[in-house]
Amino acid sequence: MTVGFELDPCAKCEEVMQPFLDRILDDTERAEAERHLDKCGYCARRYRFEESLRRFVRHAAVESMPPALKQKLAALRTPL
Amino acid sequence: MSESEPRRLAEDARSRVRFEEEALELSDQVYRVARRLVSSREEAEDLMQEAYARAFRSWRSYTPGTNLRAWLLRILTNLNIDRARQRQRRPEEQPLEEGDYFLYNKLEGAQRDGNSDEERVLERLSQDDVVDALAAVPHDFRDVLVLVDIGDFTYADAAQILDIPVGTVMSRLHRARRILKRELADQVEVEA
């Protein structure tokens, strides 16, 4: 079902993008992906986009805790 | 023997106070995750209070020296899963045809000059787009995404918190990221 880098390198590169960025690919696949990314601007751009997107999501999703909630949580403590 | 009893109680109280203080110190970080597990701020606040009340009650089951943030989030995610179950929402089962390049291709295609660099493509997304898209991810997938990509937990920690195998964490995470990208693509479409 899955194709290799020799058959359809860009499809294979897309398939391994998430494990590549999560650093869980095995050495052989990682080396193959790196070789392809070195010469393929199409895939390289999409990998860089994914990295930026992950950073963007991480920052955009942060919302500080309302100060009143912290007080409510502290009030839940067992009285001494 | 009766002399040691007050000492034991005092030691017990000290341990409890230390636990409660450490748990409260982590509350900002726990909230950051909790806020994205649910769609509204009110829900997040309820969930936090319920989780902290339970944590304070069962502080003895926490092993000092282990990951307290993960322990707290395990309580919180369990409560949240119970609530979700009560609401009878079904996790999304529909097939997802889009690949991982889908969002980029879509955003780049909508760019007037085409073939622009990835930073310019990303500028088309706003913070609200991300918040809305995250809220639209079905909760089973969102839990994993929020723990790993926002809460910075490892796969192993997320597996322990959610009480699912690591393999399930990975497959849900991959799917969650794709769903998120599809939702982001939809957001951009709505705005266009």
Interface residues (C-beta under 8 A of the other chain):
Chain A: E14 E15 M17 Q18 I24 R45 R46 R48 F49 E50 S52 L53 R54 F56 V57 R58 A60 A61 V62 E63 S64 M65 P66 L69 K70 K72 L73 A74 L76 R77 T78 L80
Chain B: A13 R16 V17 E20 L24 S27 D28 Y31 R32 R35 R36 R41 E45 M48 Q49 Y52 A53 F56 G99 D100 Y101 L103 Y104 N105 D117 E118 E119 V121 L122 L125 S126 Q127 D129 V130 V131 L134 V146 D149 I150 M170 L173 H174 R177 L180 K181
